[in-house]
């Protein structure tokens, strides 16, 4: 069962949901819009002959930090890692990341596979941004980039991210580590 806008607001007020700089204007009937942050990780293609996850061969990245008034041009077929401006999480709810239909229609994908945030995981999420269009897409820090949905679980999990130490620092330290 997904939370409604009223449930999300109540969860924030009670502390069951954490959303930094919560803004009711970003509430949708059953989701909350999150903003694009200022940091991007770009694969150093000239230094990355192959990627082989089995052999733990990963690409090198270049970190680009933009000012709020700058823009990032995502070229056709390009992919880049970005980070959310909003820090969010919950011990009580499963959170799901979804794209915004208005951006999806333009060919922007915000995540390929990493759309589930488990209970106990508080983070600035890493986006897997990809441009499927034939023209460049302009990305700006602070733009509405994605939405999060909150789901009630049938019971308390035996463990959560806090308890087992997985991602204990969240993704506040935006990292190119493929193992994060």
C-alpha positions as CSV (number, residue, x, y, z in Angstrom):
1,X,0.0,0.0,0.0
2,X,1.4,3.4,-1.0
3,X,1.2,6.5,1.2
4,X,-1.0,9.4,0.1
5,X,0.1,13.1,0.3
6,X,-1.6,13.3,3.7
7,X,0.3,10.2,4.9
8,X,3.6,11.5,3.7
9,X,3.1,14.9,5.4
10,X,2.0,13.1,8.7
11,X,5.1,10.8,8.4
12,X,7.4,13.8,8.1
13,X,5.8,15.6,11.0
14,X,6.0,12.4,13.2
15,X,9.6,11.7,12.2
16,X,8.8,8.4,10.5
17,X,9.9,9.9,7.2
18,X,12.9,12.2,6.8
19,X,13.0,14.6,3.9
20,X,15.5,17.5,4.1
21,X,13.9,20.8,3.3
22,X,10.5,19.3,3.1
23,X,8.2,21.4,0.9
24,X,4.5,20.7,0.6
25,X,4.5,22.3,-2.8
26,X,6.4,19.3,-4.1
27,X,3.8,16.8,-2.9
28,X,1.8,14.8,-5.4
29,X,-1.3,12.7,-4.6
30,X,1.0,9.7,-3.8
31,X,4.6,10.8,-4.2
32,X,7.1,13.6,-3.5
33,X,9.2,15.4,-6.1
34,X,13.0,15.4,-5.3
35,X,15.5,17.8,-6.8
36,X,18.7,17.3,-8.7
37,X,21.8,18.3,-6.8
38,X,25.1,19.9,-7.9
39,X,27.4,16.9,-8.3
40,X,27.9,14.7,-11.3
41,X,30.2,11.8,-12.0
42,X,31.3,11.3,-15.6
43,X,33.1,8.2,-16.8
44,X,36.6,8.9,-18.1
45,X,36.0,7.1,-21.4
46,X,39.6,7.6,-22.6
47,X,40.9,5.7,-19.5
48,X,38.2,3.0,-19.5
49,X,38.9,0.3,-22.1
50,X,36.4,-2.1,-20.6
51,X,34.1,-2.6,-17.6
52,X,34.0,-6.1,-16.1
53,X,32.0,-6.3,-12.9
54,X,32.9,-10.0,-12.3
55,X,36.6,-9.1,-12.4
56,X,35.9,-5.9,-10.5
57,X,37.2,-3.7,-13.4
58,X,35.3,-0.5,-13.1
59,X,35.6,2.9,-14.8
60,X,37.4,5.9,-13.6
61,X,35.2,8.9,-13.0
62,X,35.6,12.7,-13.0
63,X,33.6,14.6,-10.5
64,X,31.9,17.8,-11.7
65,X,30.4,20.2,-9.2
66,X,28.1,22.9,-10.7
67,X,27.0,26.2,-9.1
68,X,23.2,26.6,-8.8
69,X,23.0,28.8,-11.9
70,X,25.0,26.5,-14.1
71,X,23.8,23.7,-16.4
72,X,24.9,20.2,-17.4
73,X,24.4,19.1,-21.0
74,X,23.6,15.4,-21.2
75,X,24.3,14.4,-24.8
76,X,22.3,11.8,-26.8
77,X,23.2,8.3,-25.7
78,X,25.2,9.7,-22.7
79,X,25.0,8.5,-19.2
80,X,26.2,10.2,-16.0
81,X,25.8,9.8,-12.3
82,X,24.0,12.6,-10.5
83,X,23.0,13.1,-6.9
84,X,19.8,14.4,-5.3
85,X,19.7,17.6,-3.4
86,X,17.3,16.1,-1.0
87,X,18.4,13.7,1.7
88,X,15.6,11.3,2.6
89,X,14.9,8.0,4.3
90,X,12.7,6.1,6.7
91,X,13.0,3.3,9.2
92,X,9.3,2.5,8.7
93,X,8.7,2.5,5.0
94,X,10.1,1.1,1.8
95,X,10.9,4.0,-0.6
96,X,10.8,3.7,-4.4
97,X,12.4,6.1,-6.8
98,X,10.5,6.8,-10.0
99,X,11.0,9.1,-13.0
100,X,8.8,12.0,-13.8
101,X,6.7,11.4,-16.9
102,X,7.3,14.9,-18.2
103,X,11.1,14.1,-18.3
104,X,10.7,10.5,-19.5
105,X,8.8,11.8,-22.6
106,X,11.9,13.8,-23.4
107,X,14.0,10.7,-23.2
108,X,15.6,11.2,-19.8
109,X,16.0,8.1,-17.6
110,X,16.8,8.8,-13.9
111,X,17.5,5.2,-12.8
112,X,18.2,2.0,-14.6
113,X,17.9,-0.5,-11.8
114,X,18.6,1.1,-8.4
115,X,15.1,2.4,-7.5
116,X,14.5,0.7,-4.1
117,X,15.6,2.3,-0.8
118,X,15.3,-0.1,2.0
119,X,14.2,0.8,5.6
120,X,17.0,2.4,7.6
121,X,18.8,3.8,4.5
122,X,19.0,7.6,4.7
123,X,20.7,9.1,1.7
124,X,21.1,11.6,-1.1
125,X,20.3,9.1,-3.8
126,X,22.6,8.6,-6.8
127,X,20.8,8.9,-10.1
128,X,21.8,6.9,-13.2
129,X,20.9,9.6,-15.7
130,X,20.7,8.6,-19.4
131,X,19.6,10.5,-22.5
132,X,17.7,8.3,-24.9
133,X,16.7,11.2,-27.1
134,X,18.5,12.3,-30.3
135,X,19.1,15.8,-29.0
136,X,21.0,17.0,-25.8
137,X,19.0,17.5,-22.6
138,X,19.9,20.4,-20.2
139,X,20.1,19.4,-16.5
140,X,20.1,22.1,-13.9
141,X,20.8,21.9,-10.1
142,X,17.5,22.3,-8.2
143,X,15.3,21.1,-11.0
144,X,12.6,18.5,-10.2
145,X,14.2,15.3,-11.4
146,X,12.4,12.4,-9.9
147,X,9.7,11.3,-7.4
148,X,9.7,9.0,-4.4
149,X,6.9,6.8,-3.3
150,X,6.5,5.4,0.2
151,X,5.1,1.9,0.8
152,X,3.9,0.3,4.0
153,X,5.4,-3.1,4.8
154,X,3.5,-6.1,6.1
155,X,5.7,-6.0,9.3
156,X,9.0,-5.0,10.7
157,X,12.1,-6.4,8.9
158,X,14.5,-8.5,10.9
159,X,17.3,-6.1,9.9
160,X,17.7,-2.8,8.1
161,X,20.5,-0.8,6.6
162,X,21.4,0.9,9.9
163,X,21.5,-2.4,11.9
164,X,23.8,-4.3,9.5
165,X,26.0,-1.3,8.7
166,X,25.3,-1.4,4.9
167,X,25.7,2.1,3.5
168,X,25.9,3.4,7.1
169,X,27.0,6.8,5.8
170,X,24.2,6.9,3.3
171,X,25.4,8.3,0.0
172,X,26.1,11.7,1.5
173,X,29.7,11.3,0.4
174,X,28.8,11.0,-3.3
175,X,31.3,8.4,-4.5
176,X,32.2,6.7,-7.7
177,X,32.7,3.4,-5.9
178,X,30.8,0.7,-7.8
179,X,30.4,-1.2,-4.6
180,X,28.3,1.4,-3.0
